[in-house]
Amino acid sequence: MHNQETPAAERLFPVALLTLSGGLQDTYTYLRRGKVFANAQTGNIVLLGQSLFDGNWERAARYLLPVLAFALGVAAAEWIRVRLPSWQRQVLLWEILLLFLVGFIPHSLDQLANALVSFSCAMQVQSFRKMEGFPFASTMCIGNLRSGMEALCAFLRTGDRQEQRKARLYFLVIFLFALGAEAGSLAVELLDLPAIWLSCVLLAVGFWPMSRPG
């Protein structure tokens, strides 16, 4: 599926684990942390606008906080990229640590938990932006769906096998995101708040191939 030219962080195995984790995080915060999306900030911005229009300031704050945390997470990932060696591994380590802490945060501090998940999600999506050389997102589906359909149309029009492969990869990561979401739904029923630790496990396994040479 890849050759030695493909960076470890872009290979399908770690990409698959990051995507599974992304789906799980969104389900976790929505089902167990007050129906807030950790990753899909478009949804949060829509609900924020609705809350502001209704004059519901408390509800608006619930959706504003993860949006701000997401923005800060992007900035943090950029800071790590510029200043630290092996920066993608450093980002994963911080993400694992933050999500591990989230599992201990009680429901009374759901807004803090959502902010930390959104922050770590932003670091992930900013740091891991390619899959086998193709742009992709591990924490949301709209861009992957657009790119997958574009590649499929190009393959049907031209018969280009590279476009066929690209379409397969995009539809695979969409499936993996949905699978991660379903795993998250089952995990929160069984484990409640510590269910986010499953995300830590997935990220830790994804970290392993990035720490190996070649």
C-alpha positions in Angstrom: 0.0 0.0 0.0 3.0 2.3 0.5 6.6 2.4 -0.3 9.7 3.7 1.6 9.1 7.2 0.3 5.8 7.5 2.2 6.3 9.1 5.7 5.3 6.8 8.5 2.6 9.3 9.7 0.9 9.1 6.3 0.7 5.3 6.0 -2.6 3.6 6.2 -2.1 1.8 9.6 -1.6 4.9 11.7 -4.1 6.9 9.6 -6.7 4.2 10.3 -6.2 4.3 14.0 -6.3 8.1 14.1 -9.6 8.0 12.2 -11.1 5.5 14.5 -10.1 7.6 17.4 -11.6 10.7 15.7 -15.0 9.0 15.4 -14.9 7.8 18.9 -14.1 11.3 20.3 -17.1 12.9 18.6 -19.5 10.2 19.9 -18.1 10.5 23.4 -18.6 14.2 23.8 -22.0 14.1 22.1 -23.4 11.2 24.1 -21.7 11.8 27.5 -20.6 15.4 27.6 -23.7 17.4 27.0 -24.4 16.9 23.2 -21.3 18.9 22.1 -19.3 17.9 19.1 -15.6 17.6 19.8 -14.5 17.6 16.2 -17.3 19.0 14.1 -16.9 22.7 14.9 -19.3 23.6 12.1 -22.1 22.1 14.2 -21.0 23.9 17.3 -20.9 27.2 15.4 -24.4 26.7 14.1 -25.7 26.0 17.6 -23.7 28.9 19.0 -25.3 31.2 16.5 -28.7 29.9 17.3 -28.1 30.3 21.1 -26.9 33.9 20.6 -30.0 34.7 18.5 -32.2 33.2 21.2 -30.4 35.2 23.9 -29.4 31.9 25.7 -26.0 33.0 26.9 -25.3 29.9 29.0 -26.0 27.6 26.1 -23.9 29.8 23.8 -21.0 29.5 26.2 -21.3 25.7 26.0 -20.7 25.8 22.2 -18.2 28.7 22.2 -15.7 27.0 24.5 -14.9 24.0 22.2 -14.6 26.3 19.2 -12.0 28.5 21.0 -10.3 25.3 22.3 -10.1 24.0 18.8 -8.5 27.2 17.6 -5.9 27.1 20.4 -5.2 23.4 19.6 -4.3 24.3 16.0 -2.0 27.0 17.4 -0.4 24.6 19.8 0.3 22.0 17.1 2.0 24.7 15.0 4.1 25.7 18.0 5.2 22.1 18.4 5.9 21.7 14.7 8.2 24.8 14.6 10.1 24.1 17.8 10.3 20.4 18.5 11.9 17.5 16.6 9.8 14.5 15.8 6.9 16.9 16.2 4.1 14.6 15.1 5.0 12.1 17.8 5.1 14.9 20.3 1.6 15.9 19.3 0.3 12.4 19.8 1.9 12.1 23.2 0.2 15.3 24.3 -3.1 14.2 22.8 -2.9 10.8 24.7 -2.1 12.6 28.0 -5.0 15.1 27.6 -7.6 12.5 26.7 -6.4 10.3 29.5 -7.1 13.2 31.9 -10.5 13.7 30.4 -11.6 10.3 31.6 -11.2 11.5 35.2 -13.2 14.7 34.8 -16.7 14.5 36.3 -19.9 15.5 34.7 -20.0 18.7 36.7 -17.0 19.9 34.5 -18.3 18.7 31.2 -17.4 22.0 29.5 -13.8 21.6 30.6 -13.8 18.0 29.2 -15.2 19.1 25.9 -12.6 21.9 25.6 -9.8 19.4 26.2 -11.1 17.0 23.7 -11.6 19.8 21.1 -8.1 21.0 21.8 -6.5 17.6 21.3 -8.6 16.9 18.2 -7.4 20.2 16.7 -3.8 19.2 17.3 -4.4 15.9 15.6 -6.2 17.3 12.5 -3.5 20.0 12.1 -0.6 17.5 12.5 -1.9 14.6 10.4 -3.1 15.9 7.1 -2.1 13.3 4.5 -2.9 9.7 3.8 -0.6 7.8 1.4 0.2 11.2 -0.1 -3.4 12.4 -0.4 -4.9 15.2 1.8 -7.4 14.0 4.3 -8.9 14.7 7.7 -8.9 12.1 10.5 -11.6 13.8 12.7 -14.3 14.8 10.2 -15.8 13.5 7.0 -17.0 16.3 4.8 -13.7 16.9 3.0 -13.0 13.1 2.7 -16.5 12.6 1.2 -16.0 15.4 -1.3 -12.5 14.1 -2.3 -13.7 10.5 -2.5 -16.6 11.4 -4.8 -14.3 13.6 -6.9 -11.8 10.8 -7.3 -14.6 8.3 -8.1 -16.0 10.5 -10.8 -12.5 11.0 -12.3 -12.0 7.2 -12.4 -15.4 6.6 -14.0 -14.6 9.2 -16.6 -11.0 8.3 -17.4 -10.4 4.8 -16.0 -7.3 6.2 -14.1 -6.3 3.5 -11.6 -4.7 6.1 -9.3 -8.1 7.9 -9.0 -9.7 4.5 -8.2 -7.2 3.9 -5.5 -7.7 7.4 -4.1 -11.5 6.9 -4.0 -11.1 3.6 -2.2 -8.8 5.2 0.4 -11.2 8.1 1.1 -14.3 5.8 1.4 -12.3 3.5 3.7 -11.4 6.4 6.1 -15.1 7.5 6.1 -16.1 3.9 7.0 -13.4 3.9 9.7 -14.7 7.1 11.2 -18.2 5.7 11.4 -16.8 2.5 12.9 -15.0 4.5 15.5 -18.2 6.4 16.3 -20.1 3.1 16.8 -17.2 1.8 19.0 -17.6 5.0 21.0 -21.3 4.5 21.4 -20.8 1.0 22.8 -17.9 2.1 25.0 -19.8 4.9 26.7 -22.6 2.4 27.5 -20.1 0.1 29.1 -17.5 2.4 30.7 -19.2 5.8 30.9 -16.7 8.7 31.2 -13.5 6.6 31.1 -14.6 5.4 27.6 -12.3 8.1 26.1 -9.4 5.9 27.2 -10.1 3.7 24.3 -9.1 6.6 22.1 -5.8 6.8 24.1 -5.2 3.1 23.3 -5.8 3.6 19.6 -3.5 6.6 19.5 -0.8 4.8 21.4 -0.9 1.9 18.9 -0.7 4.5 16.1 2.3 6.1 17.7 4.3 2.8 17.6 5.0 2.7 13.8 6.0 6.4 13.8 8.6 5.7 16.4 10.3 3.0 14.2 13.0 3.9 11.6 12.1 3.5 8.0 
